[in-house]
Each structure stands twice: as C-alpha cells, then as structure tokens.
Amino acid sequence: MFEPSTAPRVFALPPGADFPRYLVEGLRARFADQHPDAIAKATVIVNTARMARRVHALFDAGPATLLPRIQLLGDFANTASAHLPAATPPIRQRFELIQLVTRLLEQQPDLAARASVYDLADSLAALFDEMAGEGVSVDTIEALDVSDQSGHWARAQSFFRIARHFIEDMDSAPGQEARQRRAIEAIVASWDQSPPQRPIILAGSTGSRGTMQLLMQAVAQLPQGAVVLPGFDFDMPPETWDHLSDGLQSEDHPQYRFRNLVQSLGLAPQDVTLWHGCKAPSPARNKVVSLALRPAPVTDQWLSEGPTLGDLSHATQDVTLVEATTQREEALAIAARFRKAADEGLTCALITPDRMLSRQVTAALDRWDIVPDDSAGQPLQLSPPGRFLRHVVALFHQKLTSEALLTLLKHPLAHSGENRGDHLKYTRDLELWIRRLGVTYPNADDMRAWAAARDDKMAEWMTWLTSNFCAAIQPNDDVTTLLETHITLAERIAQGSGEGSGGLWDQAAGRSAARLVAEVRDHAQVVGTISPSDYADLFGAILSRAEVRDRDTGHPNLLIWGTLEARVQGADLVILGGLNEASWPESPSPDPWLNRKLRHDAGLLLPERRIGLSAHDFQQAIGAPEVWITRSVRSDEAETVPSRWINRLTNLLSGLPDQHGPEALQDMKARGDTWLSYVRAIETVPLVPAATRPSPTPPPEARPRQLSVTEIKRLIRDPYAIYAKHVLRLRPLNPLMRTPDALLRGIVIHDVLEQLIKTSVAEDTPVTREQILAVSETVLAKNVPWATARALWQARLDRVADHIVHGEEARRKRGKPLAFETSAEGLIPELGFRLTAKADRIDQTDSGALILYDYKTGSPPSKDEQTYFDKQLLLEAAMAEQGGFKDIDPSDVADAIYIGLGTSPKDQPAPLLETPPTTVWEEFTTLIQHYVADGKGFTSRRAMRAERDEGDFDQLARFGEWDATDEPAPETLS
C-alpha cells in the first residue's frame, strides 16, 4: 500500500473536508492497482462508532469491493488483551469509591454536602482513569509539593494515600481506561519485536489523550502504518508552528496537539502530507480562520499577512452570522434553517456542546413534525421513565405531600397497565377534594373514608393508592434491598391494579432505564448500607449520567452533533450554535482533587487542553461548504460574552478595510438578520385590541340576592368580583399545596381565642398567659403541619399574650360573653335580598346591651375605612338591633370593636356614634338597590385600597390591558 520508508507516515485532511468520505476515497485510490483481496488485509482504526458506521456506509455505496477491517479503538485494544484481567465496569468503580468518599465526609463534613457523595466518587474515578490514560502513577500525586497551596489540596493529597490501595487493585481489576492503556502498551511492545506487515491506518484522532498518542506514534512507524489527522492547518507558516512548542502558552491552540505529535515522531509540520488530493470546501476561508486563530504571541502577523488574503467577501460569502436576542430566538432561527434544508434535500448539522440549545431546537422543530437525529439523545433522567423513577424514590425519604402524590398519579406511566381512564377520573376527583379542603399532607384514613363514600370502584382504586403511596418511607438498608423495593414499588404504581409493570419498561427510554437498573443491581452489593435519602441522591446521580437515543426516529438529513462526533463528519450546511464564552468553549468543571498547578506538575490534562480541543472543533467545522455561526446576545440573566473565536474573527475582518473585511462582516450579519426577521414574523401574533374596563349588568333574575357582611366590602371596592362569584358562579382554585398564609393564621387565632374564652367562662376563671400558650400549642399542633410556621405563630401569640390578658380583663368588666361564632341574617323584603353574618363573639352588659367583637390577626380597619368601605361590624350592629342574630333578642348595641392582634396589637372600635346602625342599614339598602334593582354595572376594581392590591378575578377582567384611570365600559347582559 505504501512505499517503503524509514520516516513515520503522517497524513492529514484540511479543515472542512468530509473526513470519512475522503478517507474512503484515499483508501480506494491506494488499493486501486492491487489484488482485490489486498484491501481486506488492511485495518482501519477509528475513534467513534458513528464514524465507523459512516465509513461502512460509504463502502456500501459502491463500487463493489472487499471491506477493510474497521475497528473502534476499544475493539482493537481487545485483540491483544486476552491475557489481561477483565475491566471493572465504571459503575462498580464508583460504587467502591462511594465507601471511601462517605468515610471521608464523615471525618471532614466541611469538605462537601452528603448529596454530593456520588459526584465526588464519579470525579475521583474519572481522575483515576485519567491518571491511567496519561501514565501518571499515584506516587507522582503523593510527591506533589503542596506546601504553597491551601489546606484543601493537602487534605485531598492525603486522601490519595487512603485511596492508594484502590488504585493498586487496578492491577487485578483495572478500569476500562487502565486496561486499554495496558493493552496498547502490550501491542506496541509486540510490534517492536515483530512489526506487522499488513496496512494499519489510524484515522480521525487528534491525539489529545496519552493512550491514543502512544498508539498513534506506534502506528505511524509501522512498515505499512499511517496516521490520518482531521482538520490539519496547512496554511500556518513554519515560524508559527515553532511558537506552539510551549504547552503552558499554546495548549489552547487548535493545532497544538498535532505539533506535539509530529515533534514526538521527529517530524516537522511540513512533513505532514495530504491523504487525498481534495481541496478544502473554502481554501480562502481556511486561510482567514488560520490567521484569526494564531497564537497570542504572534498576532502581529495579522498586520503582515492580512493584506495577502485578498478580497474577503469571497472567503465569507457562504458564512452567516446570527446574533439573536435570546437563546430561544437563536433556536428558532436554527430550526427555520433546518426546515428549509429539509425541503432542499440538504444535509444540515447543528454542532454545539450546549445541550439546552439543542433541546430548544428540537422543540422548535416540533411545530413542523420534524424530529432531528440527535447524537446525544435525551438525558435519561428527563425521559418519562427517568422522571417516574425519581418521583417514586422520593417517597422513600419524604413525607407524602399532595403535590408529590398528584405528580405521580398524573404521570403518563402511572396506572398505565389497565383502566387508565378510570384512574384519571379518580385522580381528578381526588385533586378537587384536596384543593377544596386544603390537604397538604394526605393520610390513608382520610382518603379511604372519602373514597368509600363515593362508590365501590373508587374505594378499590383508593386501596391500591394508599397501599403504595402511604407506607413508602424506608429505613436505612443496603442498596440492593432499597433498589429492589424501589423497582417493585415503581412497577406496582406503573401497572395499577393487577400484575405487571405497565408501560414502565416500554419504548427506547424504558429499555435504557431497564438496562441501567440491571447494571446497578449487578453491583449494588458493593455500596453497603446507606440511608434512603442517600440512596435517592445516588440513584438520581446515576440517572443523570445516562442517555437514551432512538436512532430510527430522527430525520436522516437533519443532524445534531456534539463536538466529538462532528470532528470526523461532513454536511452540506454546518451550524455552529451557542458560540458564547462558557458555552463554546465550555467553562472547565471545578476539580475537587487537584488544581491547575498540581495537574500541570503531575502531567495530567489542563483546562487549556480542553479549550484547545474546542478550538480545533471550531476550526474544523467552520471550514464546511456553508456555515452558520450563531449566538445569543443575552441569556436568561445577563448579557453574554461572544466566544473568543468569534471575537478574533470579527476583529480580524474589521481591521482589513482594504480587503473589504468590514463589508464582508456586515454581509455575514445581514444574512443572519434576514433569518431573524423570518423568525420574528413567525412569532408575531396579530395585534389584539386592549380590553376595556368591564362593568357588566346581568339581567335582574341573575343578580345576587344574598351576600355575607364580609362581601359588602368587596362589593364596594371591586363589584366585578361579586359578579364573577355570584353571577358567573366562579371560584378561585385553591393552591395544591396549602401554605401557612394569613387566612390560615386568622382561622387558627380565632380557634385559639374561642377555646380560651369558652373555657374561661365555663370555669369562671380569668384568662392567663399560661392558658393562652397551652391552648395555642394544642390548636397549632392540630391545624398547622409546618414546624417553622408553628414556631413563628407560637412566638407571635406569645408577644400578644399580655395584650389579650389585659384586654380580656377590661372586656369582662363591661360585659359577659354571650355567644361565639353566632350566625345572623338581615332581610330587605322589598328587594328580596338576604344579608348573612357570623359574629366572632358577642358580649352582653348588665343593662342588656350588646357588644360585638371581631378578631383581626392583621391591622384592623381604621375609622374612615369602616365609614366608607369596611362595614362588617356596622352592619352586624344593625342586624343585632333588628334581632337578626340567632337565639339573641333585639337589643341596643353599646359597642362594636375589632380586637387587633397584629405586630402592634390594638383595639379599634366601629364609629357607631357617627354612623348609627339605622343609618348604616339605610345606606346599605340604597347600595343594594343600585345593584339589584336599578341595574348598576359591576365595575372591576371600582375603589381598590391600593393599585398594587390583587383581586381573585383580575385576570378574568383582563386588568393590565386597562388601568384605574379608564372609564368603565357598561355592558348589558341577557
């Protein structure tokens, strides 16, 4: 295949070239004049399964020929590793390290949170794999000088001594990376003794990892061996290559790894030759990008080489720069271009490391029923089975809440075995019951009693529900037992009544989840005993690292690639998405074990190496036939920073006016702005005229004929709310999770005072501070399930206890308690209207007069507020004098007082002298006359206390499209 040579063979293809295509064409050309079976003796080693499939497909496309042996690096290493012990599965390594990390956190709890145990074990296992791949021993780590470092790194180094036995055990049970390194070392050693004479080509690797570079060096020096590099910069001059020799300064350059490889082989970059005589899709663009990405010490070459680039309009004519306002707009623009590419029959690939952007693009394409072929797939934890399993495991260590219960019951996989329709109906009824009663923590007895009162089928369904949801809390146990309990419970919930697992393990996501569970089951015994909460964290962390992908569902020409897959792929149109700092290049993940300096001293990978790989991915991708460069100007929180490579490219173009650089840059942006205008047109909705301020007038027979005294304030301030409640018969839907709000606090305080005063009257004893606190503790324990709220409200009662005691002494001197929570009604016969009330407390003086009291946990209404708006006590006084209270004879009302128990407790009397009960009732009758008989419109937010006050029906009234300065728009209804 190759002419005999003593020099290593290193070939390459330029940036932008379709690497698999030209790799195959180069192979065909070299075997064209040989015997047909010669190519079958060749071995082609590639580094991704996707590339292997593409190479196979290109050979299958013809002309007919025998195939070379196409192997992944892992498969190739296995051919010479039969003598090595089997590799330890990664999950087992991490489970074994969990024990070490757990003991470390028990001894040093300030190191990290308990929930991060698996994350720490995962990062530690990744570090051990990296050490194996780079050939770094634990002795090297232990010998690092940490005298000038913080104490954290010294602790981490001491932990390595504890973990030393784990690393040494790798000789008998190596990890996959360690086993691969040893296999490659064995292969290289055997080649030194007996070099193979058959062709061996290693293609598509950049040599960024120590093991791969070791193999590349060996293959390049074989008699019939060769290395084919992707995206090699043939435009960079020799003096620039010389500046890439210092790793600390140049490792973030896209070509640094190639410089390092050829130097290790005793070659110069100029000795690298083209594998195939193809031209790059845009040689002029490659020259521009090569100059833009020059190492920092030689960026002065922009001045000397820039004028030689010629007219830059030709280099950038197929480049579009999209600078979207938001990431959503960026995703929509990409999706629109995907849609056009599908119509044109073009192969279009989005390359981005930003998984959020790729998911948004996939969601945007759904409007056209297009599913792209996403190489990364979907995180398993976000798939239906993943979410379902995480919700189920939360039952193990969290008290059952209404939110958690209904979240699981409404999940598509819940009760998916049979009778799903009945299940959804019962779930809906259960939710309405929970919302109506404000049940925060449902219990089995209450739910069974509610279901039994409805029908037998619901009672049967409720038995299934309570048996699975209400007794799920687990004790500390070994992971194997917790896992089996977890999966058994998940299958029962997924199936519903009967045997089976419903649809839990169906579809691609279900099968992936089943494989993951089987893998965890195989190695769970290693972890030992843990708490249910730690098990939930562990299981969630395992799910978060798994992915599910269905290769058969995606569009064949619309592709989403990560940067690794894109290195050795080709497409007609390439979209480089998410080109912002911290996205591309990605911010390096913090390493809890070794900082940058210690990594450099040990010979491990540096953050700059990852940035250099990202830079190479950018240089390779931007050389495609047609290119889009996209970014969002703002994120959800702040303005973004353009990727350093965009900055370099735009700065170079802007600084070359004689080569029409600014015009070329403007044309790139103009093409992007055109597509953004399409997106904005798609997103633009027809302008809908703003709603007017509603003031509906329903027909007489539909107008309310009964209100409570507490609703009169609302009738005065926001009549529309009365219309919505009593005419439209709408009710606000209570929140699913009841919270310790002001309403509940008022109910509890009323209950405390009612019990307190009743006991005091029955026993004929004065109210004391001790009684208040004792009663409040009982009532709070019964009605307030939140420990924090109980403590706060108990403290609040403690602060106002003296005010209650002294106030009660004064009240007892004026009269004796006569009734509590007593109902009343007042009639306006000529209007057929009924007013209802319930007084918190009524006392009677020695003369027979009545005193009305109302408890307020907030600030009581002022005198003016009661005069014009809040007429509750005034109306109750009028009803009392009319004999409206049940079992209480008509009597004069001596006083009506709000007992304020807020932050600054005070009593506020009603202005009975200024507005006597008879006057109040006359005014009230006139008010009702206007709405019930005269046809006054129920105006929204007629006289709100403050503009910021919210009403239950503001959204229905479309408040916000109008404001309080707008005139009402009367509307007669029929």
N, C-alpha and C positions, 0 to 999 in steps of 0.2 A: 504493500500500500504506500509506504513512504520510502524514499531513497535513503540508503544507509547514511548515518550522520552521528558524529560524536557529540554534537550540541543538543541540548534539550529542545524539544519541539513545543512551542507555544504559539497558538493561533488565536485569532480573535475576530469578532464581528463589530462593526461600528454601532454607536447608539442609534436606536430607532429601527434597526434591522429586525425582521421577523426571525428570531433566533432559531426556533425549531425548523422552520421552512428551509433556511439556508444551511443549517446543519445537515439535514437530509440530502439536499441537493449537492452539498460538498462531498458527502459520503458516496452518493451515486456516481459523481464525477470521478472520484479516485478509484472506484472499483469498475469503471466502465470497460476497461480493456482487459480485465482479469477474468478468470474462470467464474462461472455463475455462482459456484458454492463458496467463493473466497469471502464474500461479504458475510456469509453465515458464520464464519470463524471470528469475526470481529465482535468486540464487546463495547457497548456504549453505556457509560455510567452517567446518570442524570440525578439531580437532587430533589425533584418533586414528582409526585405521582401524576399531577396534571400535565407536566411536560412529557412524561413517558407516554401518556395516552395520546398527546398531540403528535409525537413522533410516530407512534404506531399508525395513527390515522393518516398521516402524510404518506407513509409507505403503502398503506392500503389503497390510497387514491391512485396508485399506478405511476409508471408502468410496472408490470409484474416483475417481481424479483424475490429472492430469498431475503429473509429478515436477519439483521444482526441481532445479537443478544443484547436486549435493552434492559438494564438493571438500575434499580434505585441504589443509592449508596448503602442503605441498610442491608439490602439483599446481597449486594456484592460483598460486604464485610462478612456476612454469614457463610459465604462459600469457604472461608478459611478459618472459621471459628468453631469447628466441631469439637476441638479439644478444650474449649473454654467453657466454664460453667454457664448455665442459662442466666440471662439477665433478670434482675429483680424488677418486677413491674413497678412503674413510677408510683402508683398509689400505695403500694406496700412500703416503699421507701419513706413516703411521707407519713404513713401511719406509725412506722417505727420511730421516726423523729418526733412525733407528737409527744411521746412519753418523755423524751429529753427536754423538749421545749416546755412542757407542762411543769416539770420539776424546776426548770429554770425560773419560770414565772412565779411559782410558789415561793421560791427563795428570794426573788427580786421582783416583786409585784409592780414596781415603778417602771419596769422595762417596757411593758405593753399591756393592753387590755386582754382579758381572758378570751374575748371573742376572736382575737387575732391569732390564736394558737395554730390553726391550720395554715393561715397565711405565712406565719413565721416558719413553720415546718416546710412549707412549699418553697419559700425563698431560700431556706437553708439547703434543701435538696437540689434546687437549681444551682446554688453556688458549688455544691459538691460535684454536680455534673460538669459545671464549667471548669472546675479545677482538673477533673479527669480529662476533659477535652483539650485543655491547654497544657496538660502535662505538669501541673503545679501540685507539689506534694504538700501534705499537712505540715511537714517540717518547715517548709518555706513560710507558711502562715504563722507558725509559732515563733519563727525567728524574726518577724517584722518588728521594727523599732516603733513602739507606741509611746515613748517617753514624752514626746512633744504633742501628744494627742489628748483629747478629753478622756475622762474616765470611762465613758460609754464604750469606746473602742477597746480599752483594756479589758473590760468585762466580756466583750464579745470574743476577744482573743483567748481569754481564759476558758470560755465555753468551748472553744475548739479543742482544748485539751480534754474536756469531758467527752466530746463527741468523737475523739480520735479513734476509739475502738470501732465506731460505726464505719468510719472511712476505711479502716484497716480490714474490716469484714468484707469490703468490696472485692477482696481477692477471691473469696469463696462464693460471694453472691454479689457480683458487680451490678451497678446500674447500667442502663442502656448506653449512656454516653461513655462510661468507663469501658464497657465490654467492646463497644465499637472502636474505641481508641486502641485497645489491646489487639483487636482483630486486625486493624490496619497496620499496626506495628509488626504483627506476625507476617502479614502479606508482604510488607516492604522488606522484612528480613529474608523471606524466602526468595523474593525477586533478586536480592543481592547475590544469593547463592546460585540461582538458576532463573535468569530473566526470561519471561515468556516471549515467544517469537510471534505470537498472533497479535493483531492490531487491538489496542485498547485506547479508547478515546474517552476522556473525562470532560463533559460539556456542561456549561451553564453555571458553574460555581464561581464565586468571587474570591474564595479563599479567606473568608473572614474568620473562620474558626480554625483552631490549631490542628485538629484531626484532619480536616479537609485539606488544609495546606500541606500537611505531611504527605497525604496521598497524591496531591497534585504534583508535588516535587518528584515523587517516585515515578508516576505515570509519564511525566514529561521526559524522563531519562531512559525509558524503556526502548529497546530496539525498534519496536513498532508502536510506540506510545505517543500520545499527543494530548494536550490540554487546549480546549477551545473556550476563550473568555467572552462573556457578553458585555456589550457596551464599552469597548475599549476606545479611548480617546486618541485617534491617530493624528489629530490636529495640534496636539500640545507639543511645543518645541522641546529639544533635549535639555536646555538650560532650566526649563520649568520643572521637568521631571526630577532634576537634581535637587530641587527645593522640597521634594517630598520624602527625603531620607529621614528627617527627624519626626518620629512618631508623635511626640508631645505637641508639636506645632502643626502637623499636617494630617493627623489621623482622621480629621473631619472632612478631608477632601475626597471626592468620589473615586479618584484613581489611585489613592494611596495603597490599597491592598494589592493592586497589580504591580506597582513599583516595588513593593516588598517581596512579592512572589518572584519576579524576574531577577531581582537582585540576589535572592537566595539560590537561584539557579545559575548564577554567574553570567546573566544576560543583561543587556540594556533594553529599555523600552523600544528602541528602534529595531531590535531583533524580532519583535512580535510581528507576525505576518497575517495577512487576511486569510481566513479559512475558505472563503468563497469570493469570487470576483464581483460581488454585488456592490452596488453603490447604496449609500445611505439614502433613505427617502428624501432628506433635505440636507445635503452636504453644507450648504451655506448656513443653515440654522445651527448645525452641529458646531461650526466654527464660532458662531456668536456665543452659543452656550458655553463652549470650551473656554473662551476668553472671559466670559462673565464669572465663571467658577474658579478662576485662577487662585492659587494660594494667596493669603493676605500679604506676605512679604513682597510679592511681585505684581500687585495690582497696578503698579505703574505701567505695566505692559498694555493697559487699556489705551494709554496715550500713544504708544508706539505702534501697536498692532491694530487698534481700532480703525484708523483710516484705510487699512488694507482690506477691510471687509466688503467694500463695495456698497451698492445700493441695498440698504437693509430691508426695504419693502419686499424684495424677493424672498429674503430669509424668513420673514414673518407673515407672508401672505396667507398661510394656512394655519395661523395661530390666532386663537380668540381668547381674550382676557375678560372674564366675567367677575366683576366686583359687586356682589349682591349686597343688599342692605342687611339681610338676616340670613341665617343658615336655612331657614325654611324657603326663602326666595331662591337661594343657591340650589337647593334640592329640586325645586320646581323647574328651574331653568335646565338642570341636567336631565330631569325626567322628560321635558319637552323635546330636548335634542335626542334622547333615546327614542321617543315616539317617532320622530322624523326619520331616524336611522332605520327603524323597523320598516317603515314604508319604502325606503330606498333600497332595502336589502343589504345595507352595510353592516359590517361587524363593528360594534361600538363597545368600548370597555371603559368603565369607571375605575380608576386606580386611586385608592385612598386608604390611609390607615385609620380614618375616623369612622368608627362603626355607627355612631349616631347619624352621621351624614348618609351613609349607605342605607340605613334603615328608613330614613326620611325619603330618600329617592325611591325605594321600593314601595313605600306607602303612597307616594305621589303617582307612581305608575299604575296604581290600582284603579284610578279613575278610567283608564283605558283597558282594564282587564289584562294588563301585561305583568308577568312575573319574570324578573331578570334572573339570570343564572349567577347566584351569589356564591363565590368560592368559600366564603367563611360561614355561610348558612346563618342560622339563628342561635343565639346562646340558649342552651338547654334550659337554664333557669327561667327564661322568658317564654318558653313554649308552654302550651296548655298542661302537659303532664308535669313539667318542672314547677310551674306555679302551684299546681294542685298538691304536689308532694310537699312543697314548702308550707302551704297553708295547713296541711294535715299535721306536720311535725310541730307547728306552733302550738297545737293543742296539748302537746306533751308537757309544756312548762308554763303556759299562760292560762290564767283563769278565763273560762269561756265568756266572751262578750257577745252581744247581739251582732256587732259588726263582723267578728270572726265567724260566727255561726252562719249568717246570711251570705257572707262572701263565699263560703264553701258550698252552701246549698244552691247558690245561683251559678256556680262554676259549670261550664258545659260538660265536664266529665262526671259531675255528681249525679248519682242515681241514673246513670246512662245505660243500665242493663235492660230495664223494662219499666213500663208505666211512667215514662218521663213526663208526660202531660199532666198526670195527677200530681206528680211531685212538684212541678212548677206552680200548679194551682194552690196546693197546700202551702208552699213556700211564700207565695204572695199573701195568703191569708195570715200566715204567721207574722210576716213583716208588718202588716197593718195593725195586728194586735200588739206587737212590740212597740210600734210608733205611738199608738193610741195611749198605751199605759206608761210609756217611757221606761221600758225594761232595759236596763243597762247590762245586768248580769243574769241571764235567764237560768232558771233551775228546772230540773226534771219534773218535780212535783207540780209546779205551776203550769208548765207546758202540757203535761199529761191531763191535768184537770180541764184545761181549756179545750184540748182536742176531744176529750171524752164527751164533752157537752155538745159536740157538733155532729159527728157521725162515726160509725164503726171503722170505715176505711181510713179516716184521718187518725183515729186512735191507733190503728195498726202502723200507719206511717210514723206517728209520733213515737211509738215504741222503738222502731228502727232508729229514729233520730236520737232519742235520749240514750239508748244503749251505746251508740257510737261516739256521741259528742260530749256527753255529760260526765263521763268517767275516764277521760283520756289522760289525765295527769299521771306521769310516771315517776317512780323513784330512781335514784342512782342505780345504774346497772351497766353490764358490759355492752359494748357496741353491737355485738351480734344479737343479743336479746332485744335491744332497743330497735335495731334495724328490722328484725322480724315483726315486732309489734307494730312498727311504723307502716311497713308494707301491707301487713294484714289489715290494719285499720283503713289504710288508703283504698285497698281493694273492696272492702265492705261498703265504704262510702261511695265509691265509684259504681259498684254494682247496684246498690239499693237492696230491696228485698230479694232473697234467693241467693244462689251460689254463683260465683264468678267474680270477674273484675271489671265488668262493664267495658267501656272503651278506653280504659287507662293505658293499656299497652298497645293500642292500635296505631296505625299510621307511622310515619318515619320517626316523629318525635317520641311516640310511645315505645317504639323498638329501641331507640337510642337510650331512653331512660331505663328500660329493662336491662340492657347490656351494662349500663353503669351500675345499677343496683346489684347485678350479678358479680361485677368486679369488686364492689365494696364488700359484698357478702363473703367472697373468697378470702379476703384479707382482714376482715373486721376484728378477728380474734387478737390481732397484734396490738390493738389500741388499749384494751383493758377496760376498766370501769371508769365511766365518766357520768356527769350529771346530764339530765335531759336538755338543759339549755345549751351545754357544751356540745351535745350531740346535734342539736338543731343548727348551731353555728357550723359545725363540721360538715354536716350534710349540705347545707347551703353553699359553703365554700367549694365543695366538690362539684355541685351542680353548676356553679358559676364558671368553672373552667372547662366545661364540656359544651359541645356544639352539636347541632343537628342540621343536616342538609339533605335535601331530596334533589338529586341530580336530574331527575326526569321531569321536574315541574318547570324549570326555568326556560326562558326563550333562548334558542341556540345562538342568536347573534347579539344579544344584549347581555353584557357580562359585567360583573362587579368583582374586582380582584383586590386582594391585599398586595402590598408592595413585593412580598416574596414571590407570589405567583406571577406577578407582572414582569419580573426580571427576564423571563425566558418565554414570553408570549408575544403575539403580534395582533394588531387590529387595524382596520381602516381608519377609525377615529378613536383617539385616546383622550379621555377626560381626566385631568389631574385635579382631584377635588380636595377641598379642605386645606388649601395651602396657606395656613397661618402658623405662626410660631406656637409651640406646644401641641400642635396637631400634626403638622408635617414640616419639619421634624418634630417627633414627639418629645415631650419632656421626659428625661430619664427618671425611671422609678427610683424612689429612695431605697437604698440598701441598708438594712438594719445591722449588717455584719461587718462590712468593710467600706470605708470611704474612698474617695477618688485616689488620694495619695497612696493609701495602703494597697489598693488594687494595682496601681502602677508599679509599686515596689515588688509586688508578688508576681507580676506578669499576667494579670487577668485582663479581661475586656474592660475598656474605659467607655464612659458615655460618648466620647468623641468618635469611637469606632461605630457605634450605632448611628450617630449623626452622619458619618461618612457613608454608611450603607444607604441611608435615606437619600443622601445627595446623589449616590450612584443610581438609585431607583429613579430619581427625578431626571437625571441626565439621560438615562436610557429611555424613559417614557416620553420626554419632550421631543425626541427625535422621530416620532411616528409621522406617518404621512399627513394626517390632520390632527391638530391638538387643540384642546380646550384647557385653559388654566382658570380654575375657579376658586374663589374665596368669599367669605362673608365679612363685611366691614364691621359688624357688631355681633357679639354673642348675646346670650340671654342677660348678661350682667354688665358688660362694658364693651368699649371699642377694642377690636382685636389688632394684633400686630402682624403685618404681612410676613410670610415666610422669607427667610434670609435670601433664598434663591430668587424669589420674585423681586426683592429689593435690588439684588445685584443686576438682574436682567434689565429692569426698568431704569436703573441708574446708568447702565452702560448705553442703552438706547437713547436716553435723554441727553447724554453727553456727546453724541455724534451727530450734530446737525448737518454737517457736510455730507453725511451718508444717509440723510433723511431718517435718522433714528427717531426723533420726536414724532414725525408724521407716521412712521411705522407703528410706534407705540399707540398713537391716537387711533389708528385704524384698528388695532387689536381691541382696544376698549370700545370703539364704536360698534364692532361686530357683537361684542358681549352685551352692550346696551340695547342693541336691537332685540336680542333674545329676552332680555329682562323686560322690555316693553311688551313682548308677547305674553310673558308670564303675568305681568300686571293687568293686561287685558283679560286674560283668563280668570284672574282672581277678582276683577272688578264686578261688582253687582250693581244692578240698576238702582239709581237713587230713589229711595222711598221717602215721600214727604213726611216730615216730622208730625207726630200725633199732636192733636190739640189737647188742652186740659179738659178731661172729661167731667161732665156734670149730668149724668143720666137721670131721667124722670120716668120711673116704671109706671105701669097702669095702676089705678087705685087698689085693685084686688091683690096686687103683688107687693105692695108696700108693707113694711114690717108693722105688726100690730102688737108686738111685745118686745121689750128691751129690759136689760138689767141696769141698775143705777151706775154700775161701773162702765157701761157702754155709752152713757149720756156724754161723758167727756169726749169720747171718740166721735159721737155724732156731731158735737160742736166743732171739734178740731179737724176731723177727717171723715166727713159724711160718706165718702166713697167706700171706706172700709165697712161701714154698716150696710151699704148697698150690696157689696160683694158677699158679705157673710149671710145676710138675711134674705136678700132677693135672689142672688145667684146661688146661694147656699154652698159657698166655697169655704174650705177650712185650710189653713196652712198645715202642711205635712210636718209633723214633729220630727226632729232630727233622730237618726237611727240610734246614735249614742247619746243618751241623756247626760247632760253636763251639770255640774253644781252651779247653776246660774241664779240670777236674782229671784226668779219666780220660785224655784225650789227653796231658796233660803227663806223667802217670805212664808211659804207653806209650813216649813219646819218651825220657824219662830212662832207662828200662830199656834201651832200644835203645842209647843212648849208652854206658852203663856196660858192657853186654855186649860191644859192639865194642871198647871201650877195653881191657877186661881180656883179651879173647881175643888182641888184637894184642900186648899186653904179654907174655902167656905165650908166644905163638908166637915172638916176637923176643927173649924173655928179657931184657926191659928194664924198668926201673921206670916206674911211671905218673908223668907230669909234668903240670904245669898247662897247658903248651902243647899237649900231646896232647889233654887234655880239651876245650879250646876248639876245636881243629881238628876233632875228631870231632863235637862238638856242632854246629858250624856246618854240617857236611855233613848230619847227620841232620835238623836243623831245616829246612834248605832243601828236603829231600826230603818231609818229612811235615807241615810247618806252612806253609800258604799265606798266612797273615796276617802282614804285615810287622811290625805292632805286637807281636803275640804272640811272633814270633821274637826281636825285640829284648829283650823283657821276660824271656823264658825264657833267652836267652843271658846276660843280666845276672845272672839267678838262679844259673845254673851257674857263672858267674864268681865269685859270692860264696861258693859252697860248694866251689870247686875245691881250696882248701887243705885243707879237711876231708877231701875224697876222697883227696888225695895222702897225707896223714899217716895216715889210716885204712888205706889200702892197704898202706903200709909195715908197719904193725902186723899186718895180716892175713897178709901174706906170711911174716912171722916165725913165725906159728903153723902155717901150712899152705900147700899149693899148690892152686890152682884145679883141680878135678877135672871138673866138668860145669856146663853152663849150660842153663837152661830145660829141665830134665830131668823127664820125666813119671814119675808113681808111682801105685800103687793099693794099697789095703788092703781085705781081704775080711773079712766077718763071715759065715762059711758057714752057721751055724745060722739066720740071718735072711735069707740070700740077698741081702746088701747089699754094695755096692761103693762105696768112697771113693776119689776121684781127686785128684791134686795135680800141680802143676808148680812145682818149686823154681827161684827166680831164679838161685841159684848154690850149688854145693856144693864146699867145700874139704876136703882130707884132710891130717891131721897126719902127722908122721913115724912115729907109733905106729900109724897106720891108722884112727884115729878120724875121724869126720866132723864138719864144722862147716857148718851151714846158714845161708844169708844170704837176706834178703828186702829189696828196696829199697822205701822209703817216701818219696814226694815230699812228703807231709804230715807230721803229727806221728805217730810210731809209738805203738802202744797201750802203755799203762802196764803195770806188773807185775800189778796187780789186774785190769785189763781182760783180760789174757791168761789169768789164772787162771780167770775166770768166764765170759767171753764170747768173746774173740777167740783161738781155739785153733789158728790156722793153723799156726804154727811148732811148737807142741807136738805136733800130730797128724802133721806131716811128720817130726818126730823119731821118733815111734813107728813110722811106716811105714818109715823108714830102718833102724831096728833090726830090723824084720821082713823086710828085703830087698825092700821094695816098690818101690824106685827101679830103673828100667830100667838094666841093664848095671852096676849097682853092688851088690857083695856086702853081705850084712848086716854092719853094723858098729855099734859104740857111737857115740853122738852126744856129742861133747865139749861142744858149744855150739850154740845157735840164736839168731841175732841179727838184729834189724831195723836196717838202716842208714838212719837218718832224714836226709833231705836237704831238710827244710823251711826255714822262716825262721830257726829256731835249730837247726842240724843237730846231731844226737846219735845215738849207737847205743844201742839198747835190747835187752838180752838177754832171752830167754824164761826163765821160772822153772823150769828143768829140775830143780833140786835139790828145790824144794818140791813140784813135780808131775812126778815122773819119767815117762818115756814109757809104762811098763807101767800106771801108774795112770791116765794120760790115756786110754789105749786102753780100759781097763775102764769109766771114766766115759762115754766115747763110746759104747761098746756098750750101756750102760744107757740112754743118751739115745735111741739109735736103736730100742732095744727098746720104749720107751714109744710112739713114733710109728708104727713099722712093725708091731709085733705086738700091743701092748696096747690100741691104739685111742685114744690120747690125741688130743684135739682140736687142730687147728692154729689156735691163738688169734691174733687180729690184734693186733699191737703189744704183745706179751707183756712185753717188758722193754727198751723203747727207751732209748737213751742219754740222750735229752732229749725233752721233749714237742714241741719245735719241729722235730725231725727228721722228714723226709718219706720215705715209702715209695712204691715204684712202684705198689702196689696199694691205697693208702689210699682212693682214690675207689671202687674196687670193693667195699671193706669198709664204705663209707659212713661213714668216720671223720669226725667232726664232729657227726653225729647222736648219737654216744656219745663218751665220753672214757675215759681210762685208769683212772678210778675205778670204772667199771661192771664188773660181773661178766660173764664170758663166757657166751654162750648156746650150749651144746653142741648140735650138730645131726648126727644120724647120717644119712649119705647112702647111697643104694643104687645 
